[in-house]
Amino acid sequence: MDKVIGWDLGGANLKLAVVEEGALARAVQIPCPILPDRSKFDQAVTAALEAVPESAGADLHAVTMTGELSDVFESRREGVAYLIALMERTAAKTPLTLWAGEKGLLAPESAKREDQAVASANWLATAVLAARREETGLLVDIGTTTTDLIPFRDGIPRMRGKTDAARLTEGELIYSGVVRTPVMALAQRAPFQGRMQGVTAEKFATLADIYRLTGELPADADPYPTADGRDKSLEASAARLARMLGRDADDAPMADWLTLSRWFADRHREQIVREAEAVIAREALAPDAPVVGAGCGRFLGEALARMLDRPYRDFGLSIGAAEPLRDAAAVCAPAVSVALLAATDQEGSALSFR
């Protein structure tokens, strides 16, 4: 295929990648409008096509998704059916293929019958590509909302969980990311000015506030409204964090809120490392097997690799993306992966694991 368009249809973000002659040419992330109905996906697809004129004249559209989990759908099955129909209209007369995890790439009619395989399988597209490029390692894909921990060895993903429920059970999916996760998910008590105190069980602040205060959050990682609808300045982020302790920002100097933000950031890293260590031990990954970092939260990747005493490899570099495209490749990893896989894999061929 000369030109393949890869789509990752998420409920919070839509990602689109253009692969030409086997190489990544463009990748973008488009926030889904915050709407209480499914038309938000239609609007995001339109915005993506407008933002990427290179998508015209495609030979193939390849799609993966997590958007079926959006609460605008009554069930995952309904969500998969809607998103497939949306992409059929979008592709029009251009061939369309859907990523169905272990079942590989499927034509739309087959994908509709395999909706459970199509649902939320985007992580496996990234893992398959990472395994083919690196042979052995641990994929750590940290997004706005979740973190994927997928071990791979001998060029094959070695996950145990195949559904979100099973992956949560196996420690291969952590429902925390660097933007949308409420701070209260990290701890019930926190240190402040020399004493431990309770943390409110309210979404007064999110991890976007934490990583803004630590200075690590990329400028384009958080397109969402804040928890209180106010601005995203350091002062406003500190005020939201203060509410988590039942306080106002002016109850303490900014230095104290910065210290508290670093404490919460450390708890987040520890949460990921704890689960990663269990997955690494389970699969007996070699000591020199790298951490492959992807997602908008991969700014944590090198620190996590150090904590795990392993080398670090950025996903964009791993897949051989040109230097100007490496950041976008890592942020849009599932869209990039499904496009590259579709450019080389035969539709209808199941994949073999273990």
HELIX and SHEET records of a PDB file:
HELIX    1   1 SER A   39  ALA A   51  1                                  13    
HELIX    2   2 PRO A   53  SER A   55  5                                   3    
HELIX    3   3 GLY A   67  LEU A   69  5                                   3    
HELIX    4   4 ARG A   76  ALA A   91  1                                  16    
HELIX    5   5 GLY A  101  LYS A  103  5                                   3    
HELIX    6   6 PRO A  108  ARG A  113  1                                   6    
HELIX    7   7 ASP A  115  VAL A  118  1                                   4    
HELIX    8   8 ASN A  122  GLU A  134  1                                  13    
HELIX    9   9 ASP A  164  GLU A  170  1                                   7    
HELIX   10  10 VAL A  183  ALA A  185  5                                   3    
HELIX   11  11 LEU A  207  LEU A  213  1                                   7    
HELIX   12  12 LEU A  234  ARG A  243  1                                  10    
HELIX   13  13 ALA A  249  ASP A  251  5                                   3    
HELIX   14  14 MET A  254  GLU A  283  1                                  30    
HELIX   15  15 ARG A  298  LEU A  300  5                                   3    
HELIX   16  16 GLY A  301  MET A  307  1                                   7    
HELIX   17  17 PHE A  315  SER A  318  1                                   4    
HELIX   18  18 GLU A  323  LEU A  325  5                                   3    
HELIX   19  19 ARG A  326  VAL A  331  1                                   6    
HELIX   20  20 ALA A  333  THR A  344  1                                  12    
SHEET    1   A 6 ALA A  23  PRO A  31  0                                        
SHEET    2   A 6 ASN A  13  GLU A  20 -1                                        
SHEET    3   A 6 LYS A   3  LEU A   9 -1                                        
SHEET    4   A 6 LEU A  60  MET A  65  1                                        
SHEET    5   A 6 LEU A  96  TRP A  99  1                                        
SHEET    6   A 6 LEU A 105  LEU A 106 -1                                        
SHEET    1   B 5 ILE A 156  PRO A 157  0                                        
SHEET    2   B 5 THR A 147  ARG A 153 -1                                        
SHEET    3   B 5 GLY A 137  ILE A 142 -1                                        
SHEET    4   B 5 VAL A 291  ALA A 294  1                                        
SHEET    5   B 5 TYR A 312  ASP A 314  1                                        
SHEET    1   C 3 ILE A 156  PRO A 157  0                                        
SHEET    2   C 3 THR A 147  ARG A 153 -1                                        
SHEET    3   C 3 LEU A 173  ILE A 174 -1                                        
SHEET    1   D 2 ARG A 189  PHE A 192  0                                        
SHEET    2   D 2 ARG A 195  GLY A 198 -1                                        
END                                                                             
